């Protein structure tokens, strides 16, 4: 009997930056989207690790340089969204518990995007009461530049 499970953390998206998008889907290593789906995993939380800006050794030497937090976030998020478009019969993005359970009912694994470590990325400034999944936020880089 299979029991649905959720892995709350992996750094697999980093492989998309280090190697290529396809390595996130079927690359070797501890986790891949293909492994997740083959195992019947209910959901995987994919962490985007923001390396400290003041630590030149935080990223392996074979990684392309990161020019800014927004560009790095957009790249990794975009790769995950693109893979979801390429493999809609296997997994779908999810932002909350309801979407995870709905995907599971449809026979799909869920991918949840999370942020990790390094530094404060920004802040949520407003959330709509009638739809808490939507609102406004601001990047820390923008907050600091406006304060100067």
Secondary structure by P-SEA (a helix, b strand, c coil): cbbbbbbcccaaaaaaaaccccccccccccccaaaaaaacccbbbbbbccccccccccccccccccccaaaaaaaaaaaaaaaaaaccccbbbbccaaaaaaaaaacbbbbbbbbbcccccccccccccccccbbbbbbaaaaaaaac
